[in-house]
Amino acid sequence: MDSPSNGPGDDRAEAQAGKCPPAVSVLMPVRNAARFLGEALESLASQTFCDFEIVAVDNGSADATFDILVDWARSEPRLRPLRLGRPQLAAALNYAASVARAPLLARLDGDDIAYPGRLAAQLAAMEARPGIGLLGSAAELIDGAGRRLGELRPPQRHRDICARQRTSPALIASSTVMRANVFHRIGGYRTGLNVSEDFDLYTRMSEHCELANLDEILIGYRIHGESISARQPVRMALASVCVTAAAEARRRGVAEPFSRGTPNLRLALSLLGTSRRAAWRLVRLRSAWNLLSRWLLGLPVPAFIRRLALRLVRRAELRSLYLGWLLRTLDRDRFLQLGPVLDR
């Protein structure tokens, strides 16, 4: 990993190191986030709860992202702008967590928004329920211009969250707050995944602590075409299969499906008792669902119509879509050449 470089806000934070640490450290991994970063930082500056720091790590940006962080740090002493030269989300988050000073670690991506009472509500909930190690919330879906698209309301109880986590994330990354001691105990983010890092982290944390979601809408979650989930749906689907298989391996007490830290699909399929043909169908289905759901959520129609369309697509299992449209856009050779995620 490249050595991190610090901005002026980091010097100010070091000068305050002798003081009591903040109650919350907000981890912000940002890469080419200049378009939305100012809104994200403004949303943190407007929090009703003030005892927090912002550890923002520029993850190899080629735009003005780091300049924006440095400019903000001149007037916002709680902001610590850092920079890594080699882009990798998990490494950026682990570095941010390693220098964070608070017992609670919150997440906010550079394109999302924290609503004013977010940190206050989550801190109160975690103080009231010490057994919770990871806490998320509901979210409002917004587009690139900040217009409301709908809502996301993930399951609230630990049991229901774990049931969802068997196949997909049950918490929204930008809404989460976690206890730093649990995060470090399980080894933080897995750096070999490159995608689906949050899904893997939440699955491992569920084996060590209680997970919960507040039913309050505490963030604005932005839907736009520049996000990783929009640009790399197949790679995310492949990684998700390996995360699911890794959880099964831990339940059995056998080796997880990773080769030198990188997901190994062949080992994952063996653990799950799934053929390559069935896995290919599953990946196409998950990829198509990801792309189609994002498209439906962005339609300029009433929210109840979007919800109805999503339910109908789920019921149809996307068969006509993923056997037709997706096969025309993702050929099998490209699937088999996705690099280390698919170890043949």
C-alpha positions in Angstrom: 0.0 0.0 0.0 1.2 3.5 -0.8 2.1 5.7 2.2 -0.8 8.1 3.1 -0.3 11.8 2.9 -2.0 14.2 5.3 -3.7 17.5 4.8 -3.7 20.5 7.1 -6.7 19.2 9.1 -4.7 16.2 10.2 -2.0 18.4 11.8 -4.7 20.2 13.7 -6.1 16.8 14.9 -2.7 15.7 16.1 -2.3 18.9 18.0 -5.5 18.0 19.9 -4.5 14.4 20.5 -4.0 15.1 24.2 -7.7 15.9 24.6 -10.5 13.5 25.1 -11.3 11.5 21.9 -14.6 12.3 20.1 -17.6 10.0 20.6 -17.8 9.1 16.9 -15.4 9.0 14.0 -17.0 9.3 10.6 -15.1 7.3 8.0 -15.4 8.8 4.5 -13.7 6.9 1.7 -13.8 9.2 -1.4 -12.7 8.7 -5.0 -13.5 11.1 -7.8 -16.3 12.4 -5.6 -16.0 16.1 -6.4 -19.5 16.3 -7.8 -21.2 15.5 -4.6 -18.6 15.8 -1.9 -19.5 19.3 -0.8 -23.1 18.2 0.0 -21.9 15.3 2.0 -19.5 17.4 4.1 -22.2 20.1 4.6 -24.6 17.4 5.9 -22.0 16.4 8.5 -21.3 20.0 9.5 -25.1 20.4 10.0 -25.5 17.5 12.5 -27.3 18.3 15.8 -24.7 16.1 17.5 -21.3 17.8 17.4 -18.8 15.5 19.2 -17.4 13.7 16.2 -14.4 13.8 13.8 -14.4 13.1 10.1 -11.6 10.9 8.8 -11.7 11.4 5.0 -9.4 9.3 2.9 -9.0 10.3 -0.8 -8.7 6.9 -2.5 -6.7 7.7 -5.7 -8.8 10.5 -7.1 -8.1 12.1 -10.5 -10.4 15.1 -9.9 -10.6 17.9 -7.4 -11.7 15.6 -4.5 -8.6 16.2 -2.3 -8.6 19.9 -2.9 -12.2 20.1 -1.7 -11.2 18.2 1.5 -8.2 20.5 2.1 -10.4 23.6 1.6 -13.0 22.3 4.0 -10.4 21.4 6.6 -9.3 25.1 6.8 -12.7 26.0 8.4 -13.8 22.6 9.8 -11.3 21.4 12.5 -13.1 18.1 12.9 -12.1 17.1 9.4 -8.9 15.1 8.8 -8.1 14.9 5.1 -5.8 12.0 4.2 -4.8 10.5 0.9 -3.8 7.1 -0.5 -2.2 6.9 -4.0 -3.4 3.4 -4.9 -7.2 3.1 -5.1 -8.7 0.3 -3.0 -11.9 0.9 -0.9 -11.2 -1.7 1.8 -7.6 -0.4 2.3 -8.8 3.2 2.5 -11.5 2.2 5.1 -9.0 0.2 7.2 -6.6 3.0 7.2 -9.3 5.5 8.2 -10.3 3.1 11.0 -6.7 2.7 12.2 -6.3 6.5 12.8 -9.8 7.1 14.1 -9.9 8.0 17.7 -13.5 7.3 18.7 -15.1 4.1 20.1 -17.8 4.3 17.4 -17.1 4.3 13.7 -19.7 5.7 11.4 -19.7 5.5 7.6 -20.7 8.1 5.0 -19.8 7.8 1.3 -18.9 11.0 -0.6 -22.0 10.9 -2.7 -24.6 10.4 0.1 -26.1 12.8 2.7 -26.5 12.4 6.5 -29.7 14.1 7.7 -29.3 16.4 10.7 -30.3 14.0 13.5 -28.5 11.0 12.2 -25.5 10.7 14.6 -27.6 11.8 17.6 -30.2 9.1 17.0 -27.7 6.3 16.4 -25.5 7.2 19.4 -28.6 7.2 21.7 -29.6 3.8 20.3 -26.2 2.3 20.8 -25.9 3.7 24.3 -29.3 2.3 25.2 -28.5 -1.2 23.8 -24.8 -2.1 24.5 -25.2 -5.4 22.8 -25.5 -3.8 19.3 -22.2 -3.8 17.5 -23.5 -2.6 14.1 -26.4 -0.3 13.6 -27.9 1.1 10.4 -31.1 2.9 9.4 -33.7 3.4 6.7 -32.8 5.7 3.8 -34.3 8.1 1.4 -33.4 7.4 -2.2 -32.3 10.5 -4.1 -31.0 11.1 -7.6 -28.0 13.1 -8.8 -29.9 16.3 -8.4 -31.1 15.4 -4.9 -34.7 14.7 -5.9 -36.5 12.1 -3.9 -37.0 8.7 -5.6 -38.4 6.6 -2.8 -37.3 4.8 0.4 -35.2 1.8 1.5 -36.3 0.2 4.7 -34.0 -2.8 5.6 -35.0 -5.3 8.3 -34.7 -4.0 11.9 -34.1 -7.1 14.0 -30.9 -9.2 14.3 -32.7 -12.4 13.2 -34.2 -10.8 10.1 -31.0 -9.1 9.2 -29.0 -12.4 9.4 -31.6 -14.0 7.2 -31.2 -11.3 4.6 -27.4 -11.5 4.9 -27.4 -15.0 3.6 -27.7 -13.6 0.1 -27.3 -9.8 0.1 -26.5 -6.9 2.4 -29.1 -6.1 5.0 -27.7 -2.7 6.0 -27.0 0.4 3.9 -23.3 1.3 4.2 -23.6 5.0 4.5 -26.1 4.6 7.3 -24.0 2.4 9.5 -22.3 3.0 12.9 -20.2 0.2 14.4 -18.2 -0.4 17.6 -14.5 0.0 16.9 -13.5 -2.8 19.2 -15.7 -5.3 17.3 -14.5 -4.0 13.9 -10.8 -4.4 14.9 -11.4 -7.8 16.6 -12.7 -9.4 13.3 -9.9 -7.8 11.3 -11.7 -5.0 9.6 -12.5 -5.0 5.9 -11.2 -7.9 3.7 -8.9 -6.2 1.2 -8.9 -9.0 -1.4 -12.5 -8.6 -2.4 -12.3 -5.2 -4.2 -16.2 -5.1 -4.3 -18.9 -6.3 -1.8 -16.5 -5.4 1.1 -19.5 -4.2 3.2 -21.5 -7.3 2.6 -18.6 -9.4 3.8 -17.9 -7.2 6.9 -21.5 -7.3 8.0 -21.7 -11.0 7.6 -18.6 -11.5 9.8 -19.8 -9.0 12.3 -23.2 -10.8 12.7 -21.2 -13.8 14.0 -19.8 -11.7 16.9 -22.4 -9.1 17.9 -26.0 -8.0 17.5 -27.0 -6.1 14.3 -29.9 -3.7 14.0 -31.5 -1.1 11.8 -33.4 1.9 13.0 -36.7 2.5 11.2 -36.0 6.2 10.9 -34.8 7.7 7.6 -31.4 9.1 8.6 -29.6 9.4 5.3 -30.1 10.3 1.6 -28.8 7.4 -0.5 -27.9 8.6 -3.9 -28.7 6.5 -7.1 -26.6 7.5 -10.0 -24.7 5.8 -12.9 -21.2 6.5 -11.5 -21.5 4.2 -8.5 -19.6 0.8 -8.2 -22.9 -1.1 -8.1 -24.0 0.5 -11.4 -20.6 0.0 -13.1 -19.6 -3.4 -11.9 -22.7 -5.5 -11.4 -21.2 -8.8 -12.6 -18.1 -8.5 -10.4 -20.3 -7.6 -7.4 -22.4 -10.7 -8.1 -19.4 -12.9 -8.3 -17.9 -11.5 -5.1 -21.3 -12.0 -3.3 -21.3 -15.7 -4.2 -17.9 -16.0 -2.5 -19.0 -14.0 0.6 -22.0 -16.3 1.0 -19.7 -19.4 0.6 -17.2 -17.9 3.1 -20.0 -17.7 5.7 -20.9 -21.3 5.0 -17.2 -22.3 5.5 -17.0 -20.6 8.9 -20.2 -22.4 10.0 -18.6 -25.7 9.0 -15.2 -24.8 10.5 -13.3 -25.3 7.1 -11.1 -23.0 5.0 -12.8 -20.0 3.4 -12.9 -19.8 -0.4 -10.0 -17.4 -0.8 -6.6 -17.9 -2.5 -3.9 -15.6 -1.1 -6.8 -13.3 0.1 -8.5 -13.2 -3.3 -12.0 -14.8 -3.8 -11.8 -18.3 -5.5 -15.1 -19.1 -7.2 -14.2 -22.7 -7.8 -13.8 -23.3 -4.0 -16.9 -21.2 -3.3 -19.0 -23.4 -5.6 -17.7 -26.5 -4.0 -18.7 -25.2 -0.6 -22.2 -24.3 -1.8 -22.6 -27.6 -3.7 -23.4 -25.5 -6.9 -22.3 -26.2 -10.4 -20.6 -23.6 -12.6 -23.7 -23.6 -14.9 -26.0 -22.9 -12.0 -23.6 -20.2 -10.7 -23.5 -18.5 -14.1 -27.3 -18.3 -14.0 -27.2 -17.0 -10.5 -24.7 -14.3 -11.4 -26.7 -13.2 -14.4 -29.8 -13.0 -12.2 -28.1 -11.0 -9.5 -26.5 -8.7 -12.0 -29.7 -8.1 -13.9 -31.6 -7.5 -10.7 -29.1 -4.9 -9.6 -29.2 -3.0 -12.9 -33.0 -3.3 -13.3 -33.8 -2.3 -9.8 -31.6 0.8 -10.1 -33.3 1.7 -13.3 -36.8 1.3 -11.8 -35.9 3.3 -8.8 -34.9 6.2 -11.0 -38.1 6.3 -13.0 -40.0 9.7 -12.7 -43.2 8.0 -11.6 -45.0 7.8 -8.2 -43.3 5.7 -5.6 -46.1 3.1 -5.4 -45.7 2.4 -9.1 -42.0 1.8 -8.7 -42.7 -0.6 -5.7 -45.3 -2.5 -7.7 -42.9 -2.8 -10.7 -40.1 -4.1 -8.4 -42.5 -6.7 -6.8 -43.6 -7.9 -10.3 -40.0 -8.3 -11.4 -39.1 -10.3 -8.3 -42.1 -12.6 -8.9 -41.1 -13.1 -12.5 -37.6 -14.0 -11.3 -36.2 -11.8 -14.1 -36.2 -14.8 -16.5 -37.0 -13.0 -19.7 -34.6 -10.2 -18.8 -31.5 -12.1 -17.8 -31.9 -14.7 -20.5 -32.4 -12.0 -23.2 -31.1 -8.5 -22.6 -28.2 -9.3 -20.2 -26.9 -12.1 -22.4 -26.6 -9.7 -25.2 -24.6 -7.2 -23.1 -22.4 -9.6 -21.1 -20.9 -12.5 -23.2 -19.7 -15.6 -21.5 -16.1 -15.1 -22.5 -15.9 -11.8 -20.7 -17.5 -13.4 -17.7 -14.8 -16.1 -17.6 -12.0 -13.5 -17.9 -12.9 -11.3 -15.0 -9.5 -11.9 -13.5 -8.8 -13.1 -9.9 -12.4 -13.0 -8.8 -13.1 -16.0 -11.0 -10.1 -18.4 -10.4 -10.3 -21.0 -13.1 
